[in-house]
Amino acid sequence: MIAIANTQHNEYGGNATMSTSIYIPDAPTVPRSERVKSAFVETIVGRRGGLRSILAEVEAVAPTNATVLITGETGTGKEVIARAIHELSPRRSRNLVKVNCAAMPAGLLESELFGHERGAFTGAVNSHVGRFALADRGTLFLDEIGDMPLELQPKLLRRTTRVDVRVVAATNRDLRQMVRDGEFREDLYYRLNIFPVSLPPLRERKVDIPEFVRYFIEQFATSMDKIIDTISEETMRAIVRHSWPGNIRELQNYVARAVILSNDGVFEPAPLEKHEPAPMEIANPTLEDKVRREILAACQRANWKLGGPRGAAARLGLKRTTLFYKMKRMGIAPPEDHWHD
């Protein structure tokens, strides 16, 4: 994630009561004159490159009630931007509640979002307050919204639980493509995409990399009770040239490994992970070409297992039967010794 100087926060908590329709504002309602500045944005590391204009957008939308959709590759700092929106808003004194939509199956995720009463289903021995209720008059951060099960999406739009919640969603997936493929509801997409914020990958923010490196060195050296005050120009140039497909999170982990290896005040670079070049893209690929490549890649990563929590269907956010149908239509078949479903 994007490093910030102050990482102490309360993700969710406090008392909340269930009342009865989810209120997701469709448009800004707070006058611009009521904008509240916060020192939070000033704590974000890496504000020299493309993030400067993005932070200006954040400061503009934060005081409103507009729903925000944050997109970007894994590790680009989507959660930090969500927190900045909350901290700059009139809701900052209330809860910022996070839900990872990719971490739970549909049934459990529905209960986490909306809560349940005792005895509502087998195993419900106690009542459970949902995250929407916890976020009342605050902000609900729906992370990995692109991985929300398709069958749960209409419930997010039509559930009758009355709370005043500002929604910020994030994803590393192409929701527009998912809408075209029938894998994400169009009405939910347009409800979420009122104010889009797109975060650039680290490889497009090379001017910010030295600042990140120095920040992470100080952070990890302090936690490991070390003093590191020297990093060679050659090492810094090599770090800046690296592609960092895992973005800021990968850079953070790299610096942590290097600090562990460093002694005598000198930053000792850890070996940079080599990344295979991406395969050649087909010129002007058709939609079916793109879908076919995504299915093949997911199947290979899952060792051709289609079902289960780590199967290709889960990786693609599809039902196993839907994936099987797409594979059959496109003539995609696993090697004979790899049939799992």
Contacts in CASP RR format, 6 or more apart in sequence:
PFRMAT RR
TARGET T0000
AUTHOR 0000-0000-0000
METHOD contacts of the structure
MODEL  1
MIAIANTQHNEYGGNATMSTSIYIPDAPTVPRSERVKSAFVETIVGRRGG
LRSILAEVEAVAPTNATVLITGETGTGKEVIARAIHELSPRRSRNLVKVN
CAAMPAGLLESELFGHERGAFTGAVNSHVGRFALADRGTLFLDEIGDMPL
ELQPKLLRRTTRVDVRVVAATNRDLRQMVRDGEFREDLYYRLNIFPVSLP
PLRERKVDIPEFVRYFIEQFATSMDKIIDTISEETMRAIVRHSWPGNIRE
LQNYVARAVILSNDGVFEPAPLEKHEPAPMEIANPTLEDKVRREILAACQ
RANWKLGGPRGAAARLGLKRTTLFYKMKRMGIAPPEDHWHD
1 75 0 8 1.000
1 77 0 8 1.000
1 79 0 8 1.000
1 80 0 8 1.000
1 248 0 8 1.000
1 249 0 8 1.000
1 252 0 8 1.000
2 44 0 8 1.000
2 45 0 8 1.000
2 46 0 8 1.000
2 51 0 8 1.000
2 76 0 8 1.000
2 77 0 8 1.000
2 80 0 8 1.000
2 81 0 8 1.000
2 248 0 8 1.000
3 44 0 8 1.000
3 45 0 8 1.000
3 212 0 8 1.000
3 215 0 8 1.000
3 216 0 8 1.000
3 219 0 8 1.000
3 248 0 8 1.000
3 252 0 8 1.000
4 40 0 8 1.000
4 43 0 8 1.000
4 44 0 8 1.000
4 45 0 8 1.000
4 80 0 8 1.000
5 43 0 8 1.000
5 45 0 8 1.000
6 40 0 8 1.000
6 43 0 8 1.000
9 83 0 8 1.000
9 96 0 8 1.000
10 95 0 8 1.000
10 96 0 8 1.000
11 96 0 8 1.000
11 97 0 8 1.000
11 98 0 8 1.000
12 95 0 8 1.000
12 96 0 8 1.000
12 97 0 8 1.000
12 98 0 8 1.000
12 131 0 8 1.000
12 134 0 8 1.000
12 135 0 8 1.000
13 95 0 8 1.000
13 97 0 8 1.000
13 134 0 8 1.000
14 95 0 8 1.000
14 134 0 8 1.000
16 129 0 8 1.000
16 130 0 8 1.000
16 133 0 8 1.000
16 134 0 8 1.000
16 135 0 8 1.000
16 136 0 8 1.000
17 129 0 8 1.000
17 133 0 8 1.000
18 115 0 8 1.000
18 129 0 8 1.000
18 130 0 8 1.000
18 133 0 8 1.000
18 161 0 8 1.000
19 133 0 8 1.000
19 161 0 8 1.000
19 162 0 8 1.000
19 163 0 8 1.000
20 160 0 8 1.000
20 161 0 8 1.000
20 162 0 8 1.000
21 159 0 8 1.000
21 160 0 8 1.000
21 161 0 8 1.000
21 162 0 8 1.000
22 132 0 8 1.000
22 156 0 8 1.000
22 159 0 8 1.000
22 160 0 8 1.000
22 161 0 8 1.000
22 162 0 8 1.000
22 163 0 8 1.000
22 165 0 8 1.000
23 162 0 8 1.000
23 163 0 8 1.000
23 164 0 8 1.000
23 165 0 8 1.000
24 67 0 8 1.000
24 165 0 8 1.000
24 167 0 8 1.000
24 191 0 8 1.000
25 65 0 8 1.000
25 66 0 8 1.000
25 67 0 8 1.000
25 166 0 8 1.000
26 67 0 8 1.000
26 191 0 8 1.000
26 194 0 8 1.000
27 65 0 8 1.000
27 66 0 8 1.000
27 194 0 8 1.000
28 61 0 8 1.000
28 64 0 8 1.000
28 65 0 8 1.000
28 66 0 8 1.000
29 64 0 8 1.000
29 65 0 8 1.000
30 63 0 8 1.000
30 64 0 8 1.000
30 65 0 8 1.000
30 90 0 8 1.000
32 63 0 8 1.000
34 63 0 8 1.000
34 90 0 8 1.000
35 59 0 8 1.000
35 62 0 8 1.000
35 63 0 8 1.000
35 88 0 8 1.000
36 63 0 8 1.000
36 88 0 8 1.000
36 89 0 8 1.000
36 90 0 8 1.000
36 92 0 8 1.000
37 59 0 8 1.000
37 88 0 8 1.000
38 84 0 8 1.000
38 87 0 8 1.000
38 88 0 8 1.000
38 92 0 8 1.000
40 83 0 8 1.000
40 84 0 8 1.000
40 87 0 8 1.000
40 88 0 8 1.000
41 47 0 8 1.000
41 55 0 8 1.000
41 58 0 8 1.000
41 59 0 8 1.000
41 84 0 8 1.000
41 87 0 8 1.000
41 88 0 8 1.000
44 51 0 8 1.000
44 55 0 8 1.000
44 80 0 8 1.000
44 84 0 8 1.000
45 208 0 8 1.000
45 211 0 8 1.000
45 212 0 8 1.000
45 215 0 8 1.000
46 205 0 8 1.000
46 208 0 8 1.000
46 211 0 8 1.000
46 212 0 8 1.000
47 55 0 8 1.000
47 208 0 8 1.000
48 207 0 8 1.000
48 208 0 8 1.000
48 211 0 8 1.000
49 205 0 8 1.000
49 207 0 8 1.000
49 208 0 8 1.000
50 200 0 8 1.000
50 204 0 8 1.000
50 205 0 8 1.000
51 199 0 8 1.000
51 200 0 8 1.000
51 205 0 8 1.000
51 208 0 8 1.000
54 81 0 8 1.000
54 197 0 8 1.000
54 198 0 8 1.000
54 199 0 8 1.000
55 84 0 8 1.000
57 195 0 8 1.000
57 197 0 8 1.000
58 81 0 8 1.000
58 84 0 8 1.000
58 85 0 8 1.000
58 88 0 8 1.000
58 197 0 8 1.000
59 88 0 8 1.000
61 68 0 8 1.000
61 85 0 8 1.000
61 195 0 8 1.000
61 197 0 8 1.000
62 84 0 8 1.000
62 85 0 8 1.000
62 86 0 8 1.000
62 87 0 8 1.000
62 88 0 8 1.000
62 89 0 8 1.000
63 88 0 8 1.000
63 89 0 8 1.000
63 90 0 8 1.000
64 89 0 8 1.000
65 166 0 8 1.000
66 194 0 8 1.000
66 195 0 8 1.000
67 166 0 8 1.000
67 167 0 8 1.000
67 168 0 8 1.000
67 169 0 8 1.000
67 191 0 8 1.000
67 192 0 8 1.000
67 194 0 8 1.000
67 195 0 8 1.000
68 82 0 8 1.000
68 85 0 8 1.000
68 167 0 8 1.000
68 168 0 8 1.000
68 169 0 8 1.000
68 194 0 8 1.000
68 195 0 8 1.000
68 196 0 8 1.000
68 197 0 8 1.000
69 145 0 8 1.000
69 169 0 8 1.000
69 170 0 8 1.000
69 171 0 8 1.000
69 175 0 8 1.000
69 192 0 8 1.000
69 193 0 8 1.000
69 194 0 8 1.000
69 195 0 8 1.000
69 196 0 8 1.000
69 197 0 8 1.000
70 78 0 8 1.000
70 81 0 8 1.000
70 82 0 8 1.000
70 168 0 8 1.000
70 169 0 8 1.000
70 170 0 8 1.000
70 171 0 8 1.000
70 196 0 8 1.000
70 197 0 8 1.000
70 198 0 8 1.000
70 199 0 8 1.000
71 78 0 8 1.000
71 170 0 8 1.000
71 171 0 8 1.000
71 172 0 8 1.000
71 175 0 8 1.000
71 196 0 8 1.000
71 197 0 8 1.000
71 198 0 8 1.000
71 199 0 8 1.000
72 78 0 8 1.000
72 170 0 8 1.000
72 171 0 8 1.000
72 172 0 8 1.000
72 198 0 8 1.000
72 199 0 8 1.000
72 200 0 8 1.000
72 201 0 8 1.000
73 172 0 8 1.000
73 199 0 8 1.000
73 201 0 8 1.000
73 246 0 8 1.000
73 247 0 8 1.000
74 172 0 8 1.000
74 246 0 8 1.000
74 247 0 8 1.000
74 249 0 8 1.000
75 246 0 8 1.000
75 247 0 8 1.000
75 248 0 8 1.000
75 249 0 8 1.000
75 250 0 8 1.000
76 199 0 8 1.000
76 200 0 8 1.000
76 201 0 8 1.000
76 202 0 8 1.000
76 247 0 8 1.000
76 248 0 8 1.000
77 199 0 8 1.000
77 247 0 8 1.000
77 248 0 8 1.000
78 143 0 8 1.000
78 170 0 8 1.000
78 172 0 8 1.000
78 199 0 8 1.000
79 98 0 8 1.000
79 141 0 8 1.000
79 143 0 8 1.000
79 170 0 8 1.000
81 170 0 8 1.000
81 197 0 8 1.000
81 199 0 8 1.000
82 96 0 8 1.000
82 98 0 8 1.000
82 139 0 8 1.000
82 141 0 8 1.000
82 143 0 8 1.000
82 168 0 8 1.000
82 170 0 8 1.000
83 96 0 8 1.000
83 141 0 8 1.000
85 139 0 8 1.000
85 168 0 8 1.000
86 92 0 8 1.000
86 96 0 8 1.000
86 138 0 8 1.000
86 139 0 8 1.000
86 141 0 8 1.000
86 166 0 8 1.000
86 168 0 8 1.000
89 139 0 8 1.000
89 166 0 8 1.000
91 137 0 8 1.000
91 138 0 8 1.000
91 139 0 8 1.000
91 166 0 8 1.000
94 135 0 8 1.000
94 136 0 8 1.000
94 137 0 8 1.000
94 138 0 8 1.000
94 139 0 8 1.000
95 134 0 8 1.000
95 135 0 8 1.000
95 136 0 8 1.000
95 138 0 8 1.000
95 139 0 8 1.000
96 135 0 8 1.000
96 138 0 8 1.000
96 139 0 8 1.000
96 141 0 8 1.000
97 131 0 8 1.000
97 134 0 8 1.000
97 135 0 8 1.000
97 138 0 8 1.000
97 139 0 8 1.000
97 140 0 8 1.000
97 141 0 8 1.000
98 141 0 8 1.000
98 143 0 8 1.000
99 109 0 8 1.000
99 112 0 8 1.000
99 113 0 8 1.000
99 131 0 8 1.000
99 140 0 8 1.000
99 141 0 8 1.000
99 142 0 8 1.000
99 143 0 8 1.000
100 143 0 8 1.000
100 144 0 8 1.000
101 109 0 8 1.000
101 142 0 8 1.000
101 143 0 8 1.000
101 144 0 8 1.000
101 145 0 8 1.000
101 146 0 8 1.000
101 147 0 8 1.000
101 148 0 8 1.000
102 143 0 8 1.000
102 144 0 8 1.000
102 146 0 8 1.000
102 147 0 8 1.000
103 144 0 8 1.000
104 112 0 8 1.000
105 149 0 8 1.000
105 309 0 8 1.000
106 149 0 8 1.000
106 151 0 8 1.000
106 152 0 8 1.000
107 152 0 8 1.000
109 148 0 8 1.000
109 149 0 8 1.000
109 152 0 8 1.000
110 152 0 8 1.000
110 155 0 8 1.000
111 128 0 8 1.000
111 130 0 8 1.000
112 130 0 8 1.000
112 131 0 8 1.000
113 130 0 8 1.000
113 131 0 8 1.000
113 132 0 8 1.000
113 156 0 8 1.000
113 159 0 8 1.000
114 130 0 8 1.000
114 132 0 8 1.000
114 155 0 8 1.000
114 159 0 8 1.000
114 161 0 8 1.000
115 127 0 8 1.000
115 128 0 8 1.000
115 129 0 8 1.000
115 130 0 8 1.000
115 133 0 8 1.000
116 124 0 8 1.000
116 127 0 8 1.000
116 128 0 8 1.000
117 124 0 8 1.000
117 127 0 8 1.000
118 124 0 8 1.000
118 125 0 8 1.000
118 126 0 8 1.000
118 127 0 8 1.000
119 125 0 8 1.000
131 140 0 8 1.000
132 140 0 8 1.000
132 159 0 8 1.000
132 161 0 8 1.000
132 163 0 8 1.000
132 165 0 8 1.000
133 161 0 8 1.000
133 163 0 8 1.000
135 163 0 8 1.000
135 165 0 8 1.000
136 163 0 8 1.000
136 164 0 8 1.000
136 165 0 8 1.000
137 164 0 8 1.000
137 165 0 8 1.000
138 164 0 8 1.000
138 165 0 8 1.000
138 166 0 8 1.000
139 165 0 8 1.000
139 166 0 8 1.000
139 167 0 8 1.000
139 168 0 8 1.000
140 165 0 8 1.000
140 166 0 8 1.000
140 167 0 8 1.000
140 168 0 8 1.000
141 168 0 8 1.000
141 169 0 8 1.000
141 170 0 8 1.000
142 148 0 8 1.000
142 167 0 8 1.000
142 168 0 8 1.000
142 169 0 8 1.000
142 170 0 8 1.000
143 169 0 8 1.000
143 170 0 8 1.000
144 170 0 8 1.000
144 171 0 8 1.000
144 172 0 8 1.000
145 169 0 8 1.000
145 170 0 8 1.000
145 171 0 8 1.000
145 175 0 8 1.000
145 192 0 8 1.000
146 171 0 8 1.000
146 173 0 8 1.000
146 175 0 8 1.000
146 178 0 8 1.000
146 184 0 8 1.000
146 317 0 8 1.000
147 171 0 8 1.000
147 173 0 8 1.000
147 317 0 8 1.000
148 156 0 8 1.000
149 317 0 8 1.000
150 182 0 8 1.000
150 183 0 8 1.000
150 184 0 8 1.000
150 185 0 8 1.000
150 317 0 8 1.000
150 319 0 8 1.000
153 184 0 8 1.000
153 185 0 8 1.000
153 188 0 8 1.000
154 185 0 8 1.000
154 188 0 8 1.000
156 188 0 8 1.000
157 185 0 8 1.000
157 187 0 8 1.000
157 188 0 8 1.000
157 191 0 8 1.000
167 192 0 8 1.000
169 192 0 8 1.000
175 184 0 8 1.000
175 189 0 8 1.000
175 192 0 8 1.000
175 193 0 8 1.000
176 189 0 8 1.000
177 290 0 8 1.000
178 184 0 8 1.000
179 185 0 8 1.000
179 186 0 8 1.000
179 189 0 8 1.000
180 287 0 8 1.000
181 287 0 8 1.000
181 291 0 8 1.000
183 316 0 8 1.000
183 317 0 8 1.000
183 318 0 8 1.000
201 244 0 8 1.000
201 247 0 8 1.000
202 208 0 8 1.000
202 209 0 8 1.000
202 244 0 8 1.000
202 246 0 8 1.000
202 247 0 8 1.000
202 248 0 8 1.000
202 250 0 8 1.000
202 251 0 8 1.000
203 243 0 8 1.000
203 244 0 8 1.000
203 245 0 8 1.000
206 240 0 8 1.000
209 239 0 8 1.000
209 240 0 8 1.000
209 244 0 8 1.000
209 251 0 8 1.000
210 236 0 8 1.000
210 240 0 8 1.000
212 248 0 8 1.000
212 251 0 8 1.000
212 252 0 8 1.000
213 231 0 8 1.000
213 236 0 8 1.000
213 239 0 8 1.000
213 251 0 8 1.000
213 255 0 8 1.000
214 231 0 8 1.000
216 251 0 8 1.000
216 252 0 8 1.000
216 255 0 8 1.000
216 256 0 8 1.000
216 259 0 8 1.000
217 228 0 8 1.000
217 231 0 8 1.000
217 255 0 8 1.000
217 259 0 8 1.000
217 267 0 8 1.000
220 255 0 8 1.000
220 256 0 8 1.000
220 259 0 8 1.000
221 227 0 8 1.000
221 228 0 8 1.000
221 259 0 8 1.000
221 262 0 8 1.000
224 259 0 8 1.000
224 260 0 8 1.000
226 259 0 8 1.000
226 262 0 8 1.000
226 263 0 8 1.000
226 265 0 8 1.000
227 265 0 8 1.000
228 259 0 8 1.000
228 262 0 8 1.000
228 265 0 8 1.000
228 266 0 8 1.000
228 267 0 8 1.000
229 265 0 8 1.000
230 265 0 8 1.000
230 266 0 8 1.000
230 267 0 8 1.000
231 266 0 8 1.000
231 267 0 8 1.000
232 266 0 8 1.000
232 267 0 8 1.000
235 267 0 8 1.000
235 269 0 8 1.000
238 269 0 8 1.000
238 272 0 8 1.000
239 251 0 8 1.000
239 254 0 8 1.000
239 269 0 8 1.000
239 272 0 8 1.000
242 272 0 8 1.000
243 275 0 8 1.000
244 250 0 8 1.000
244 251 0 8 1.000
245 275 0 8 1.000
250 273 0 8 1.000
254 270 0 8 1.000
254 272 0 8 1.000
254 273 0 8 1.000
257 270 0 8 1.000
258 267 0 8 1.000
258 268 0 8 1.000
258 269 0 8 1.000
258 270 0 8 1.000
259 267 0 8 1.000
261 268 0 8 1.000
261 270 0 8 1.000
262 268 0 8 1.000
282 289 0 8 1.000
285 293 0 8 1.000
288 330 0 8 1.000
291 326 0 8 1.000
291 330 0 8 1.000
292 330 0 8 1.000
292 332 0 8 1.000
294 316 0 8 1.000
295 312 0 8 1.000
295 316 0 8 1.000
295 323 0 8 1.000
295 326 0 8 1.000
295 327 0 8 1.000
295 330 0 8 1.000
295 332 0 8 1.000
296 332 0 8 1.000
298 311 0 8 1.000
298 312 0 8 1.000
298 315 0 8 1.000
298 316 0 8 1.000
299 306 0 8 1.000
299 312 0 8 1.000
299 327 0 8 1.000
299 332 0 8 1.000
299 334 0 8 1.000
301 312 0 8 1.000
301 315 0 8 1.000
302 310 0 8 1.000
302 311 0 8 1.000
302 312 0 8 1.000
302 315 0 8 1.000
303 338 0 8 1.000
303 340 0 8 1.000
304 312 0 8 1.000
304 334 0 8 1.000
304 335 0 8 1.000
304 338 0 8 1.000
304 339 0 8 1.000
304 340 0 8 1.000
305 311 0 8 1.000
305 312 0 8 1.000
305 340 0 8 1.000
305 341 0 8 1.000
306 312 0 8 1.000
306 313 0 8 1.000
306 320 0 8 1.000
306 323 0 8 1.000
306 324 0 8 1.000
306 340 0 8 1.000
306 341 0 8 1.000
307 313 0 8 1.000
307 314 0 8 1.000
307 320 0 8 1.000
307 340 0 8 1.000
307 341 0 8 1.000
308 314 0 8 1.000
308 320 0 8 1.000
312 323 0 8 1.000
313 319 0 8 1.000
313 320 0 8 1.000
313 322 0 8 1.000
313 323 0 8 1.000
316 323 0 8 1.000
318 326 0 8 1.000
320 341 0 8 1.000
324 341 0 8 1.000
326 332 0 8 1.000
327 333 0 8 1.000
END
